[in-house]
């Protein structure tokens, strides 16, 4: 009993320490419409939920992060922001994170121990965010990537919000400008390609709350969408979560794609399934004609935006080679990673997932 009381006194002292000083404050509206008052210059922040920490690294604000979820410590190779900023792994753990923690109350004691003066969280509803903020007496700003595991302009809104709160407005605008520049470049290369020249494409193995096999895909998939490509998943499959769909193998046989891309997150599962059921895969045109290629993980604790951009160039170069003859995929990936996360981490990722855009080894 005495140790529990002592613990509560320590936590109470932390709560009092976390109350923002009077004076410099600002009020903003977060991504679920909540009014949030935060310190003028937050100096200690934490990130909870899918993709929250990624945005902080993009904004070059990792130096004010004081704790990380244990989820971030697992399988780091799929998250470029973590590879580029290895010092983050030395920070205290503030809770489990991961898919099972989405829109759940965080580990309050672990949060209090690191004494943040601002909490960023993704995919938390407003009532829970209000409850967490009131209990901890720490402002909570909710961010979003849009629909879970889909990149849309909500990401830009989140970047601008965090940029405003952390005094990195110019960096936020630079990121949005850079990403839109990539979109425009892809549009310039592929926007006028006639429909008859477009192969029928399918992307399997996309992660969604974990790893999945070839049946896992996306209706909205920007590496295909920004290339004006034909995404066979757009109008088929059983809905598992909005854009994410599960296309059963019988339906995939019916689609019979001209070209198949395998996401790095599910590559091992697809390779294992191929070894067990080679006859099924060889019925598919893309496998028979050896038109199966690998990509880096699109979703890894929600959308890897930089990787999505690199995958877009890999897909473009594969299906429209004459329009991407000037693009060195490896150099392009590193240019994207260097701009967004601060270091060229492509080689580290390729060591795990294979070179981007290569023919899948098990289908050769």
C-alpha positions as CSV (number, residue, x, y, z in Angstrom):
1,X,0.0,0.0,0.0
2,X,2.8,2.4,0.9
3,X,4.6,1.8,-2.4
4,X,1.4,2.4,-4.3
5,X,0.9,5.7,-2.5
6,X,4.4,6.7,-3.2
7,X,3.9,5.9,-6.9
8,X,0.8,8.0,-7.0
9,X,2.6,10.9,-5.4
10,X,5.4,10.7,-8.0
11,X,2.8,10.6,-10.8
12,X,1.0,13.6,-9.2
13,X,4.2,15.5,-9.2
14,X,4.7,14.7,-12.9
15,X,1.2,15.9,-13.6
16,X,1.9,19.2,-11.9
17,X,5.2,19.5,-13.8
18,X,3.3,19.0,-17.1
19,X,0.9,21.9,-16.6
20,X,1.9,24.5,-19.2
21,X,3.3,27.7,-17.9
22,X,1.0,30.7,-17.9
23,X,1.6,33.1,-20.8
24,X,2.6,31.8,-24.2
25,X,-0.1,29.6,-25.5
26,X,-2.0,29.1,-28.8
27,X,-5.3,27.5,-29.7
28,X,-5.8,25.3,-32.7
29,X,-8.4,23.0,-34.2
30,X,-7.3,19.4,-34.6
31,X,-8.3,16.8,-37.2
32,X,-11.4,15.7,-35.3
33,X,-12.6,19.3,-34.8
34,X,-11.5,19.7,-31.2
35,X,-10.3,23.0,-29.9
36,X,-6.8,22.5,-28.3
37,X,-4.8,25.0,-26.4
38,X,-1.1,24.2,-26.4
39,X,2.2,25.8,-25.2
40,X,3.6,28.4,-27.5
41,X,6.8,26.4,-27.9
42,X,6.4,22.7,-26.9
43,X,9.7,21.3,-25.8
44,X,8.6,17.7,-24.9
45,X,6.3,15.8,-27.1
46,X,5.2,12.2,-27.6
47,X,3.5,10.5,-30.6
48,X,0.8,7.8,-30.2
49,X,-0.8,5.8,-32.9
50,X,-0.1,4.8,-36.5
51,X,2.1,7.3,-38.4
52,X,2.2,10.0,-35.7
53,X,6.0,9.7,-35.2
54,X,6.6,9.6,-39.0
55,X,5.1,13.0,-39.4
56,X,7.2,14.5,-36.6
57,X,10.4,13.1,-38.3
58,X,9.3,14.5,-41.7
59,X,9.0,17.9,-40.0
60,X,12.5,17.5,-38.5
61,X,11.2,17.7,-35.0
62,X,12.5,14.4,-33.6
63,X,14.7,16.2,-31.2
64,X,11.7,17.1,-29.0
65,X,10.3,13.6,-28.8
66,X,10.8,12.2,-25.3
67,X,9.2,8.7,-25.6
68,X,8.2,6.1,-28.2
69,X,5.7,3.2,-28.4
70,X,7.2,-0.3,-28.1
71,X,5.6,-1.0,-31.5
72,X,8.3,1.3,-33.0
73,X,11.0,-1.0,-31.7
74,X,9.7,-4.0,-33.6
75,X,10.5,-4.8,-37.3
76,X,12.1,-1.4,-37.9
77,X,13.2,-2.2,-41.5
78,X,9.8,-1.3,-42.9
79,X,9.8,2.3,-41.5
80,X,12.3,4.6,-43.1
81,X,11.8,7.3,-40.5
82,X,13.0,4.9,-37.8
83,X,16.0,3.7,-39.8
84,X,17.0,7.3,-40.4
85,X,16.8,8.4,-36.8
86,X,18.2,5.4,-34.8
87,X,18.6,7.6,-31.6
88,X,14.8,7.3,-31.2
89,X,15.3,3.7,-30.0
90,X,17.1,4.9,-26.9
91,X,14.0,6.8,-25.7
92,X,11.7,5.5,-22.9
93,X,8.7,3.4,-23.9
94,X,5.4,5.1,-23.4
95,X,3.0,2.2,-24.2
96,X,2.5,-0.7,-26.5
97,X,1.1,1.0,-29.6
98,X,0.3,-1.2,-32.6
99,X,-3.0,-2.0,-34.3
100,X,-4.5,-3.3,-31.1
101,X,-4.0,0.1,-29.4
102,X,-5.8,2.2,-32.0
103,X,-8.4,4.5,-30.4
104,X,-7.7,3.0,-27.0
105,X,-6.7,4.8,-23.8
106,X,-2.9,4.9,-23.7
107,X,-0.7,3.7,-20.8
108,X,-1.3,6.8,-18.6
109,X,1.4,6.1,-16.1
110,X,4.0,5.5,-18.8
111,X,3.0,8.8,-20.5
112,X,3.2,10.7,-17.3
113,X,6.7,9.4,-16.5
114,X,8.2,11.1,-19.6
115,X,6.4,14.4,-18.7
116,X,5.3,15.6,-22.2
117,X,3.9,19.1,-22.7
118,X,2.0,18.0,-25.8
119,X,0.7,14.7,-27.1
120,X,0.1,14.0,-30.8
121,X,-2.2,11.0,-31.5
122,X,-3.7,9.5,-34.7
123,X,-7.0,7.8,-35.2
124,X,-8.5,8.6,-31.8
125,X,-12.1,9.8,-31.5
126,X,-12.8,13.2,-30.0
127,X,-14.5,11.9,-26.8
128,X,-11.5,9.7,-25.9
129,X,-9.1,12.4,-26.8
130,X,-10.9,14.8,-24.5
131,X,-10.9,12.2,-21.7
132,X,-7.2,11.5,-22.0
133,X,-6.3,15.2,-22.1
134,X,-8.5,15.9,-19.0
135,X,-7.1,13.0,-17.1
136,X,-3.5,13.8,-17.8
137,X,-3.9,17.6,-17.8
138,X,-1.8,17.6,-21.0
139,X,-3.1,18.8,-24.4
140,X,-3.8,16.2,-27.0
141,X,-3.9,17.0,-30.7
142,X,-5.5,14.4,-32.9
143,X,-3.9,13.9,-36.4
144,X,-5.0,11.8,-39.3
145,X,-3.8,10.3,-42.6
146,X,-7.4,10.1,-43.8
147,X,-9.0,6.7,-44.0
148,X,-6.7,4.2,-42.2
149,X,-4.0,3.0,-44.5
150,X,-4.8,5.4,-47.3
151,X,-2.8,8.5,-48.2
152,X,-5.0,11.6,-48.8
153,X,-4.9,15.3,-48.3
154,X,-5.7,14.9,-44.6
155,X,-2.0,14.2,-44.3
156,X,-1.3,17.7,-45.6
157,X,-3.7,19.2,-43.0
158,X,-1.9,17.2,-40.3
159,X,1.5,18.4,-41.4
160,X,0.4,22.0,-41.4
161,X,-1.2,21.6,-38.0
162,X,2.0,20.1,-36.5
163,X,4.1,22.6,-38.3
164,X,2.2,25.4,-36.7
165,X,2.4,23.9,-33.2
166,X,6.1,23.2,-33.4
167,X,7.2,26.3,-35.2
168,X,8.0,24.4,-38.4
169,X,5.5,26.0,-40.8
170,X,8.0,26.5,-43.6
171,X,9.1,22.8,-43.4
172,X,5.5,21.7,-43.5
173,X,4.8,23.7,-46.6
174,X,8.1,22.4,-48.2
175,X,6.9,18.8,-47.6
176,X,3.5,19.4,-49.2
177,X,5.2,21.2,-52.2
178,X,7.6,18.3,-52.6
179,X,5.0,15.6,-52.6
180,X,2.8,17.6,-55.0
181,X,5.8,18.0,-57.2
182,X,6.2,14.2,-57.4
183,X,2.5,13.9,-58.2
184,X,2.9,16.4,-61.0
185,X,5.9,14.7,-62.4
186,X,4.1,11.4,-62.5
187,X,1.2,13.0,-64.1
188,X,3.4,14.6,-66.7
189,X,4.9,11.2,-67.6
190,X,1.7,9.2,-67.6
191,X,-1.3,11.4,-67.9
192,X,-1.7,11.2,-71.6
193,X,-1.1,7.5,-72.1
194,X,-4.0,5.9,-73.9
195,X,-6.1,3.2,-72.2
196,X,-5.1,0.5,-74.7
197,X,-1.5,0.9,-73.7
198,X,-2.1,0.3,-70.0
199,X,-1.6,-3.2,-68.6
200,X,-4.2,-4.5,-66.2
201,X,-2.4,-4.3,-62.8
202,X,-2.9,-5.8,-59.4
203,X,-1.0,-5.2,-56.1
204,X,-1.1,-8.0,-53.5
205,X,0.4,-8.5,-50.0
206,X,-0.5,-5.0,-48.8
207,X,-0.3,-4.7,-45.0
208,X,-3.5,-3.8,-43.0
209,X,-3.3,-4.2,-39.3
210,X,-0.7,-6.8,-39.9
211,X,0.8,-8.8,-42.8
212,X,-1.3,-10.5,-45.5
213,X,-0.9,-12.6,-48.6
214,X,-1.7,-12.0,-52.2
215,X,-5.4,-11.5,-51.5
216,X,-4.8,-8.3,-49.6
217,X,-4.9,-5.2,-51.8
218,X,-6.2,-1.6,-52.0
219,X,-8.9,0.1,-54.1
220,X,-7.2,3.4,-53.6
221,X,-3.5,2.9,-54.1
222,X,-1.5,6.0,-55.0
223,X,1.5,4.3,-56.7
224,X,-1.0,3.1,-59.3
225,X,-3.4,6.1,-59.1
226,X,-0.7,8.7,-59.6
227,X,0.5,6.8,-62.6
228,X,-3.0,6.7,-64.1
229,X,-2.7,2.9,-64.2
230,X,-5.5,0.3,-64.3
231,X,-6.0,-1.0,-60.7
232,X,-8.0,-4.2,-61.0
233,X,-8.9,-4.1,-57.3
234,X,-10.9,-0.8,-57.7
235,X,-14.3,-2.5,-58.2
236,X,-13.9,-6.0,-56.7
237,X,-13.3,-7.8,-53.5
238,X,-15.0,-8.0,-50.1
239,X,-14.5,-4.8,-48.1
240,X,-12.3,-5.3,-45.1
241,X,-11.8,-1.6,-44.2
242,X,-12.8,1.0,-46.8
243,X,-10.1,1.1,-49.4
244,X,-8.5,-2.1,-48.2
245,X,-10.1,-5.2,-49.7
246,X,-9.6,-8.9,-49.7
247,X,-9.8,-10.5,-53.2
248,X,-10.3,-14.2,-52.9
249,X,-8.2,-16.5,-55.1
250,X,-11.1,-17.5,-57.3
251,X,-11.8,-13.8,-58.0
252,X,-8.1,-13.2,-58.6
253,X,-8.1,-15.9,-61.3
254,X,-11.1,-14.2,-62.9
255,X,-9.2,-10.9,-62.9
256,X,-6.1,-12.6,-64.4
257,X,-3.8,-9.5,-64.2
258,X,-1.3,-8.6,-66.9
259,X,1.2,-7.6,-64.2
260,X,1.3,-8.2,-60.5
261,X,3.2,-6.3,-57.9
262,X,3.9,-7.8,-54.5
263,X,4.2,-5.4,-51.5
264,X,7.2,-6.0,-49.3
265,X,5.1,-6.3,-46.2
266,X,3.5,-9.5,-47.5
267,X,6.2,-10.8,-49.7
268,X,7.3,-13.6,-47.4
269,X,3.7,-14.8,-47.1
270,X,3.2,-14.8,-50.8
271,X,6.5,-16.6,-51.4
272,X,5.5,-19.3,-48.9
273,X,2.0,-19.7,-50.4
274,X,3.6,-20.0,-53.9
275,X,5.8,-22.8,-52.7
276,X,2.7,-24.6,-51.4
277,X,0.4,-23.9,-54.3
278,X,2.5,-23.3,-57.4
279,X,-0.2,-24.7,-59.7
280,X,-2.6,-21.9,-58.7
281,X,-0.1,-19.2,-59.3
282,X,1.0,-20.6,-62.7
283,X,-2.6,-20.2,-63.9
284,X,-2.3,-16.5,-63.5
285,X,-1.0,-14.8,-66.7
286,X,1.4,-12.5,-64.8
287,X,3.1,-15.5,-63.2
288,X,3.2,-17.5,-66.5
289,X,4.8,-14.5,-68.3
290,X,7.1,-13.7,-65.4
291,X,5.5,-10.2,-64.9
292,X,5.6,-10.3,-61.1
293,X,7.6,-7.6,-59.4
294,X,8.3,-6.6,-55.8
295,X,7.9,-3.3,-54.0
296,X,8.8,-1.8,-50.6
297,X,6.2,-1.9,-47.8
298,X,3.4,0.6,-48.6
299,X,1.8,0.3,-45.1
300,X,3.9,-0.1,-42.0
301,X,2.1,1.4,-39.1
302,X,-0.1,3.1,-41.7
303,X,1.1,4.5,-45.0
304,X,4.8,5.0,-45.6
305,X,4.4,8.1,-47.6
306,X,8.0,8.2,-48.9
307,X,7.9,4.5,-49.8
308,X,4.6,5.0,-51.6
309,X,6.3,7.7,-53.7
310,X,9.3,5.4,-54.4
311,X,6.9,2.5,-55.3
312,X,5.1,4.8,-57.6
313,X,8.2,5.4,-59.7
314,X,9.0,1.7,-59.6
315,X,5.5,0.9,-61.0
316,X,5.8,3.6,-63.6
317,X,9.1,2.4,-64.8
318,X,7.8,-1.2,-65.0
319,X,4.6,-0.7,-66.9
320,X,5.6,2.4,-68.9
321,X,9.4,1.9,-69.3
322,X,9.7,4.4,-72.2
323,X,8.3,7.2,-70.0
324,X,10.7,6.6,-67.1
325,X,13.9,5.8,-69.0
326,X,15.7,8.7,-67.3
327,X,14.8,7.5,-63.8
328,X,17.3,5.6,-61.7
329,X,15.0,3.9,-59.2
330,X,17.6,3.5,-56.5
331,X,18.7,7.1,-56.7
332,X,15.1,8.3,-56.8
333,X,14.2,6.3,-53.7
334,X,17.2,7.7,-51.8
335,X,16.4,11.3,-52.9
336,X,12.8,10.9,-51.6
337,X,14.0,9.3,-48.3
338,X,16.7,12.0,-47.8
339,X,14.2,14.8,-48.2
340,X,11.6,13.3,-45.9
341,X,13.5,11.5,-43.2
342,X,17.0,13.1,-43.4
343,X,19.1,10.1,-44.7
344,X,19.4,7.8,-47.7
345,X,18.0,4.6,-46.2
346,X,17.1,2.8,-49.4
347,X,20.0,0.3,-49.2
348,X,18.9,-0.8,-45.7
349,X,15.4,-1.5,-46.9
350,X,16.5,-3.2,-50.1
351,X,18.7,-5.5,-47.9
352,X,15.6,-6.8,-46.3
353,X,12.9,-6.6,-49.0
354,X,15.0,-6.8,-52.2
355,X,15.6,-4.1,-54.8
356,X,12.6,-2.1,-55.6
357,X,10.9,-3.1,-58.8
358,X,12.8,-6.4,-59.3
359,X,11.2,-9.5,-60.6
360,X,10.0,-11.6,-57.7
361,X,12.6,-14.3,-57.1
362,X,10.1,-17.1,-56.5
363,X,8.3,-16.4,-59.8
364,X,11.3,-16.4,-62.1
